[in-house]
Amino acid sequence: METQRDSCSLGRWSLLLLLLGLVIPLATTQTLSYKEAVLRAVDGLNQRSSDENLYRLLELDPLPKEDEDPDTPKPVSFTVKETVCPRTTQQPLEECDFKENGLVKQCVGTVVLDPAKDYFDISCDKPQRIKRRHWFPLSFQEFLEQLRRFRDQLPFP
């Protein structure tokens, strides 16, 4: 009788340990995606910048090689473009439209996917003004962004 009670108690403890084993790794292994890490780096660049307006991610080059370790610096390459939002804005960056003929910067460096580290080492080249082609007033990225905003304003899903 006592051995049956002991085995029942042992089974409960085993189940409890199993559940803890499943929950704890989920809480500790949350890593940023490659894009999320780059977006954090863009926020950091905006905070360090002395430019009048904020910059927003325009184009992100793909991650060259998949590395499982979130603490290992990942090489990044991306382009940012000046927005119409001043540095003092409280508006979320993704709601800021790109500035027509705004400055464009090519950035390279490294980021870490561990959110606790919040590490990035990014440098951007000197800004360049991009002239619009007269035959189409928007870049493809800007066109998709405006299309997304229009779609979000529609009354049906």
N, C-alpha and C positions, 0 to 999 in steps of 0.2 A: 504494500500500500504506500509506504513511504517512498519507494523508488519511483512509483508512478507520479507522485506529487513532485518529486525532484525533477523528473524528466519534463513535466509540464512547465515548471518554473524555468528550467534550462531552455525550453523552447521559446518562452516569452522573452527571455534575455537575448536569445539569438535573434529573434525577430526585431527587437528593439535596436540591437547593434547593427543589424542589416539596414534598417531604416535610417539610422544615423549615418551610416557609411554612404548611403545614397544622397542624403541631404547636404552633408558638410562639403563634399567636393563641388556640388553645384554652387554653393555660396562662395567658395574660395577660388574657383577657376573661371570666373566671369572675365573674359578678355574682350578688348575692343576689336572690332573689325578693322581691316586695313583702312577703309574709308573713314570710319569714326576717328581713328588715330590721326589721320590727315586733317579732318575737320577741326580737331582739337589744336593741331599745329597752326592752322589758319587763324583760329581764335587767338592763339598766342602771338602770331605775327601782327594781328590787328592791335593787340594790346601794346606791343613794343613799337609799333609804327608811329611816326610823327606826321604822316600824311593826313590831309583834311578829311577824307572819306574812308570808309571801311572797304576791305577787299573780300570777295567771295570766291569759292572754288569754281573754276570754269571748266577745267578738264583734269582728270586724274589718270596717269599712266598706270597700267596694270602692275600688280606685284610681280617682280621678276621670278622669285623662287619661293615656294611655300616652306616656311620654317615653323615648326610646332612650338618652339620655346617663345612665350610671350615676352620674356626678358631680353631676348636678343634683338638688337637694333635692326630694323627693316629698312632697306633703301627705298626712298620715295622720290617721285618726280611728278610735279603737277603744275598747273597754271592757275593763277588767280587774276581776277579782273576787278577794277574799281567799281563800286556801287554808288548809287545816289544817296545813300545813308551817311550822314556825318558820324564821326567817331563818338559823339555824345548821345546817339540814338539809343532808346530802350527797346526798339523793335528787334525781333529775332532776325538774325543775319539772312536766313533763307527767304525772308519776306522782302529783302532789299533788292530792287531791280538793278541790273547792270547799267552803268552810266554809258550813255551814247558817246562813242569815241573815248571811253575811259581807258585808263592806264592798264596795261597787261604785264604781269611779271611771271617769269618762268622760275620755279623754285625746285631745289633738290636738297637732299639730306637724308636723315634717318629719323624714325619714330619707334617707340616701344609700345606694344599692344597691351601691356599690363596697366590697367587704369590707376593703380595705386602709385605707380612710378611717375606718370604724367611727364614723360621725357620726350623731347624732340630737339633735334639739331638741324635747323633748316636755314638755308641762305637763298635769297632770291636775287636774280639779276636786276640790272637797272630797268626801271619802267620804260615801256615802249607804247607809243600811241598807235593804235590800229585804226586805219582809215576804213570806212565802210565801202563795200562794193556798191555801186549805184544801182545795179540790177536787182539786188536783194538786200533790204535794209537790216536784216538780223542775221546773226550767226545761227548755226543749227542749234547750238545749246540754248541760246536765248529764245529761239522759236519754240523749242520744246518746253522751256520754262513758262512762257506766256500761254502756251496751249494747256499746260497743267493747271495754271491758275484759272483760266477760263473754265475748264472742266470742273474744278472745285466749286465754282460759283453756280453751276447748274442745279436746279431744284430736285433732280432725280439722280439716283445712284448710277 
